[in-house]
Each structure stands twice: as structure tokens, then as C-alpha cells.
């Protein structure tokens, strides 16, 4: 399995889990819960895709190297700023947002286990 296949599989699986969790959150807590799960999941997936593309470029021998500390700080500021706007504005529930943001590690582990099983 290549890095691109892994990133695509993780992205697809995370989107399915986020959508299912958003439906459950809408049923449990209404619009704020659904929006929280959707925005948290979207930010998690977007951050993963950025990291995966940077890792792919470095693995391919790209000579363009942005300072990783500045990129990590910018990513942190974007995620925390978006979360703060959603929470202060009352549009998203913080627990639902965290649930959506936490979907990505689950999808990554599941995809890794699937890849390990296929290699046997």
C-alpha cells in the first residue's frame, strides 16, 4: 500500500464515520451537535491531508522545504481559531466538535489494521 492509497483510504473512512456521527449528534443534540461533529471532523481530515501531502512531497525528494515549526504553528492557530469562533458564536457544541476531531485517529488505526491484514 502506497502512502497515497493510505491517505485516500483514511480520508474516505473518516468521512463516513464523521457523517454517521453527525447524524447521531443531530438526533441527540440537534443542529449544534451535528455542526460540531461536522466541523471538527472536517478540520481533522483537512489537517491530515495537509500533513500527508507534505510527507509525500518529502518522500519524493522535493527540494522545497518550508519551516516545519511555522507550518505546525499556523495549523494550530487555524484549528484553535476556528474552534474558538464556533464555540463563542454558539454554533457548535465543544464535546461534539471534539468527537468529530477525534475520528481521524480511529480511521487511521482501522486503515492500518486493514493494510496489515492484507499484507499477510
C-alpha positions, -999 to 999 in steps of 0.1 A, spaced: 0 0 0 14 33 -10 12 65 10 -14 80 -13 -36 49 -10 -33 50 27 -42 87 28 -72 82 5 -85 53 25 -82 71 58 -99 101 43 -128 81 29 -132 61 61 -131 92 83 -157 110 62 -181 80 65 -176 79 103 -180 117 106 -212 116 86 -226 88 107 -216 105 139 -231 138 127 -264 121 121 -263 106 157 -253 140 171 -282 157 153 -306 132 168 -291 136 203 -284 173 205 -298 190 174 -280 213 150 -252 224 174 -242 188 179 -243 179 142 -224 211 132 -198 204 159 -191 169 147 -190 180 110 -167 209 116 -144 190 140 -142 161 115 -136 184 86 -107 202 103 -92 169 114 -94 155 79 -81 187 63 -51 188 87 -44 151 79 -45 157 42 -20 187 45 4 165 66 1 136 42 8 158 12 39 173 29 51 138 38 46 126 3 65 156 -11 94 150 12 94 113 4 95 121 -33 126 142 -28 111 176 -31 137 203 -26 111 229 -14 112 227 24 90 251 44 100 256 80 81 228 98 77 248 130 60 277 113 36 253 94 28 235 127 21 268 145 -1 280 116 -20 248 116 -25 250 154 -37 287 151 -62 278 123 -77 249 142 -79 267 176 -92 299 160 -119 280 141 -129 261 172 -130 293 193 -152 311 167 -176 281 166 -178 279 204 -181 316 212 -207 321 184 -227 292 199 -228 274 166 -211 241 177 -211 222 209 -175 217 222 -179 180 230 -194 173 196 -165 192 180 -140 171 199 -158 139 189 -156 149 153 -119 159 155 -111 126 172 -125 105 144 -92 107 124 -70 87 147 -97 59 148 -99 59 110 -61 58 107 -58 28 131 -85 10 113 -69 16 79 -35 5 92 -50 -27 106 -67 -34 73 -34 -29 54 -16 -52 78 -42 -79 73 -39 -76 35 -1 -80 36 -3 -114 52 
